[in-house]
């Protein structure tokens, strides 16, 4: 029974890693759609968000089945409960990527991001998608140390977020105030995406070690 349990848990973790990869790709493509003013790509991200919702539902159903049928304890119990917690966070990350794509769609055919801030948003997309990719690695491998690593990446996202806010609230801002509002909301989506990634890394490390980092 224990061997069967760990086979099931491995399959469950595979689904969780797939969710992290999907969230990474969604944010990567949403950022591309935003900066290139690419409406079809934005639509693809929005329509693909349902796949992450389905993956979360599958993860939860399988996790609850394991809890009911196998009654895991200690580390095994932490591992199963972590899947439920992390699947919810990863689905939320997909939603945030969809919000970025939705912003690109609403602004089309005009660019939402002003030319002076394009490099900042390009970096936001790179850092946040890399964080989600790293989560997939942590699910499949050694989770110890992942929280500290992603917390450092989150600090970079926070700094970029602060740069955008300082720019759009500056007296020197020359663009339309509607653009300033859109950019303020937009950068918040990236910041929340990064926060969710850190939460996932924290829970994965707790599941692996029994010690809550932070």
C-alpha positions as CSV (number, residue, x, y, z in Angstrom):
1,X,0.0,0.0,0.0
2,X,2.8,2.4,0.8
3,X,4.5,1.8,-2.6
4,X,1.1,2.5,-4.2
5,X,0.7,5.7,-2.2
6,X,4.1,7.0,-3.3
7,X,3.3,6.2,-6.9
8,X,0.1,8.2,-6.6
9,X,1.9,11.0,-4.8
10,X,4.5,11.2,-7.6
11,X,1.8,11.4,-10.2
12,X,0.1,14.1,-8.2
13,X,3.3,16.1,-7.9
14,X,3.8,15.7,-11.7
15,X,0.4,17.5,-12.2
16,X,1.4,20.2,-9.7
17,X,4.7,20.7,-11.6
18,X,2.7,20.9,-14.9
19,X,0.6,23.7,-13.3
20,X,3.7,25.7,-12.4
21,X,5.0,25.3,-15.9
22,X,1.6,26.4,-17.4
23,X,1.6,29.5,-15.1
24,X,5.1,30.3,-16.2
25,X,4.2,30.0,-19.9
26,X,1.0,32.0,-19.4
27,X,2.9,34.9,-17.8
28,X,5.6,34.7,-20.5
29,X,3.1,34.8,-23.3
30,X,0.9,37.5,-21.6
31,X,3.9,39.8,-21.3
32,X,4.8,39.2,-24.9
33,X,1.2,40.0,-25.9
34,X,1.3,43.1,-23.8
35,X,4.5,44.5,-25.2
36,X,3.9,43.5,-28.8
37,X,0.2,44.6,-28.7
38,X,-0.6,41.1,-30.0
39,X,-4.3,40.5,-29.7
40,X,-4.4,36.9,-30.9
41,X,-1.7,35.9,-28.4
42,X,-3.6,37.7,-25.5
43,X,-6.7,35.7,-26.5
44,X,-4.8,32.5,-26.4
45,X,-3.6,33.2,-22.9
46,X,-7.1,34.0,-21.8
47,X,-8.7,30.9,-23.3
48,X,-5.9,28.7,-21.9
49,X,-6.6,29.8,-18.3
50,X,-9.4,27.2,-18.1
51,X,-6.7,24.5,-18.5
52,X,-5.1,25.5,-15.2
53,X,-8.5,25.6,-13.5
54,X,-9.0,22.0,-14.7
55,X,-5.6,20.9,-13.4
56,X,-6.3,22.4,-10.0
57,X,-9.6,20.5,-9.8
58,X,-7.9,17.3,-10.8
59,X,-5.1,17.8,-8.2
60,X,-7.6,18.5,-5.5
61,X,-9.8,15.4,-6.3
62,X,-6.8,13.1,-6.4
63,X,-5.3,14.6,-3.2
64,X,-8.6,14.1,-1.3
65,X,-8.8,10.6,-2.6
66,X,-5.4,9.9,-1.2
67,X,-6.3,11.4,2.1
68,X,-9.5,9.3,2.3
69,X,-8.1,6.0,1.1
70,X,-4.6,6.0,2.5
71,X,-4.8,8.1,5.7
72,X,-1.2,9.4,5.4
73,X,0.5,10.8,8.5
74,X,3.5,13.0,9.2
75,X,5.6,13.8,6.1
76,X,3.2,12.1,3.8
77,X,0.3,14.0,5.1
78,X,2.2,17.3,4.7
79,X,3.0,16.4,1.1
80,X,-0.6,15.7,0.2
81,X,-1.9,18.8,1.9
82,X,0.8,20.9,0.2
83,X,-0.5,19.8,-3.2
84,X,-4.0,21.2,-2.3
85,X,-2.5,24.4,-1.0
86,X,-0.1,24.9,-3.9
87,X,-2.6,24.0,-6.6
88,X,-4.8,26.9,-5.4
89,X,-1.9,29.3,-5.5
90,X,-0.8,28.2,-8.9
91,X,-4.3,28.6,-10.3
92,X,-4.3,32.1,-8.9
93,X,-1.0,32.7,-10.7
94,X,-2.6,31.7,-13.9
95,X,-5.5,34.1,-13.2
96,X,-3.0,36.9,-12.7
97,X,-1.3,36.1,-16.0
98,X,-4.7,36.2,-17.6
99,X,-5.3,39.6,-16.1
100,X,-2.1,40.8,-17.9
101,X,-3.4,39.4,-21.1
102,X,-6.8,41.0,-20.5
103,X,-5.2,44.4,-20.1
104,X,-3.4,43.9,-23.4
105,X,-6.7,43.0,-25.0
106,X,-8.6,46.0,-23.6
107,X,-5.8,48.4,-24.8
108,X,-5.6,47.0,-28.3
109,X,-4.8,48.4,-30.8
110,X,-3.0,51.0,-28.7
111,X,-0.1,49.9,-26.5
112,X,-0.8,49.9,-22.8
113,X,2.9,50.2,-21.7
114,X,4.6,53.5,-22.6
115,X,7.9,53.1,-24.4
116,X,10.0,54.3,-21.4
117,X,8.6,51.5,-19.2
118,X,8.8,48.7,-21.8
119,X,12.1,47.4,-20.4
120,X,10.7,47.3,-16.9
121,X,7.7,45.3,-17.9
122,X,9.9,43.0,-20.0
123,X,12.0,42.3,-16.9
124,X,8.9,41.8,-14.8
125,X,7.7,39.1,-17.2
126,X,11.1,37.4,-17.3
127,X,11.5,37.3,-13.5
128,X,8.0,36.2,-12.7
129,X,7.9,33.5,-15.3
130,X,11.3,32.2,-14.2
131,X,9.9,32.0,-10.6
132,X,7.1,29.8,-11.8
133,X,9.5,27.6,-13.8
134,X,11.6,27.3,-10.7
135,X,8.6,26.1,-8.7
136,X,8.2,23.2,-11.2
137,X,11.9,22.2,-10.4
138,X,11.2,22.4,-6.7
139,X,8.1,20.2,-7.0
140,X,10.1,17.6,-8.9
141,X,13.4,17.8,-6.9
142,X,14.8,19.2,-3.6
143,X,12.5,21.9,-2.2
144,X,14.9,22.9,0.6
145,X,16.3,26.4,0.0
146,X,13.6,27.2,-2.6
147,X,11.8,29.7,-0.3
148,X,14.9,31.8,0.2
149,X,15.7,31.7,-3.5
150,X,12.3,32.8,-4.6
151,X,12.1,35.5,-1.9
152,X,15.2,37.1,-3.4
153,X,13.5,37.1,-6.8
154,X,10.4,38.6,-5.2
155,X,12.5,41.4,-3.9
156,X,13.5,42.2,-7.5
157,X,9.9,42.2,-8.6
158,X,9.0,44.5,-5.7
159,X,11.8,46.9,-6.8
160,X,10.5,46.9,-10.4
161,X,7.0,47.5,-9.1
162,X,8.2,50.4,-7.1
163,X,10.0,51.8,-10.2
164,X,6.7,51.7,-12.2
165,X,4.8,53.4,-9.4
166,X,7.4,56.1,-9.0
167,X,7.3,56.8,-12.7
168,X,3.5,57.0,-13.1
169,X,3.1,59.2,-10.0
170,X,5.9,61.6,-10.8
171,X,5.2,65.2,-11.6
172,X,7.2,64.6,-14.8
173,X,4.7,62.0,-16.1
174,X,3.5,63.3,-19.4
175,X,1.2,60.5,-20.6
176,X,-2.6,60.2,-20.1
177,X,-3.7,59.6,-16.5
178,X,-5.7,56.6,-17.7
179,X,-2.4,55.0,-18.8
180,X,-1.0,55.7,-15.4
181,X,-4.0,53.9,-13.7
182,X,-3.7,50.9,-16.1
183,X,0.0,50.6,-15.5
184,X,-0.5,50.8,-11.7
185,X,-3.0,47.9,-11.9
186,X,-0.8,46.0,-14.3
187,X,2.4,46.1,-12.2
188,X,0.3,44.9,-9.3
189,X,-0.6,41.7,-11.2
190,X,3.1,40.9,-11.5
191,X,3.8,41.7,-7.9
192,X,0.9,39.4,-6.7
193,X,2.1,36.6,-9.1
194,X,5.5,36.7,-7.4
195,X,4.0,36.8,-3.9
196,X,2.0,33.6,-4.8
197,X,5.1,31.9,-6.1
198,X,6.9,32.6,-2.8
199,X,3.9,31.2,-0.9
200,X,4.2,28.0,-2.9
201,X,7.9,27.7,-2.3
202,X,7.4,28.2,1.4
203,X,4.8,25.4,1.6
204,X,6.8,23.0,-0.5
205,X,9.8,23.5,1.8
206,X,7.6,22.9,4.8
207,X,6.2,19.7,3.3
208,X,9.7,18.5,2.6
209,X,11.4,19.4,5.9
210,X,8.7,19.8,8.5
211,X,10.1,23.3,9.3
212,X,8.3,26.4,8.2
213,X,10.9,28.8,6.6
214,X,10.9,32.5,7.0
